[in-house]
Amino acid sequence: MSFSQIIGQEEAKSLLINAIKTEKTSHAYIFSGPKGSGKMMLAEAFAQMLLCENPGDDACGQCHSCHQSISRNNPDIIYVSPEEGKASLSVDIVREQINNNIVIKPYSGKYKVYIVDEAEKMNQQAQNALLKTIEEPPAYAIIILLTTNHNSFLQTILSRCVTIQMKTISDEAIKSHLTQKFQIVDYQSEIVASFAQGNLGKAIELATSADFQEIKEKTLSLVKRVGAMDEYEISQAVGEIKDLRDRDKKGEGNLSQPFVGQILDLITLWYRDVLLYKATADDSLLIYKEDSYDIKQLADTCTYHGLNEIFDTIDHTRKRLSANVNFELTIMLLIVGLKENSK
Ligand SMILES: [Zn+2]
């Protein structure tokens, strides 16, 4: 992984590249950001360039060390993470894989790089053990802590690390990445990008997920028909959503966000489109461009008051779900709320 392969994160990249070129790297870094924001990629690009035999403005990608880094076989890059299925990163792991290992000089490079994944899972004891190393590291050592929550670190750790906050990526950059790298058609990438909120990892997950496609199709068919649904069709729709929820609960889903949450987000985006078209009559702003015919028709028939009611209904649905109110009843109320205000 080289810096040039990373989308966005311009500030972080130039900070790290400059540090290498001017030989002013810190011994300890924290890369902080949500899952999918590219922390590991950034750490691997940094490690590869640190160890590259012919670095310029980036790792060369050609030398022996780069080849080892790319295949994750570089003996001077040590990956540390919690044991599979364990909720915490234990003090034993910190001692064995970092503290005891760090005294051994690098095999061939100038540096030895430790990439600690899910570092927020270190408990206080583990952090204290790590602190000893961060306070007096060998000259060649660089420790990178990857975390979704840097507030979980002791102040004494925070103050000794350079913290880099991962940035969200623009919808445009996400869309062009999805269309180029994953051959996702334009209108699909539009929906996925609005969904991912600047998180490229999430965008890729959604764009390549069959589950997400299915959820999207079912949701679209619901919002398009809901105004004309009779009781029987409503209870069928409730059943379909319940089936999706049950599949998700059984762990068959491969998405990081619950299916029902995705459905509610998709419904919200749909009515946001309706509202937007009603207010502007501009269809270039729509996310569901493919369905602009349906959006326009709804924008004609829905009132502003009705749309407001729909957003309230979706809000109530989220609250009921998180309060564990009866699932089928909650979804039934949602669909009835959409139906009443979709005409
Ligand atoms: Zn190289």
Residues whose N, C-alpha, C, O or C-beta is under 5 A from the ligand:
A	BS01	ZN	C52 E53 N54 A59 C60 G61 Q62 C63 C66
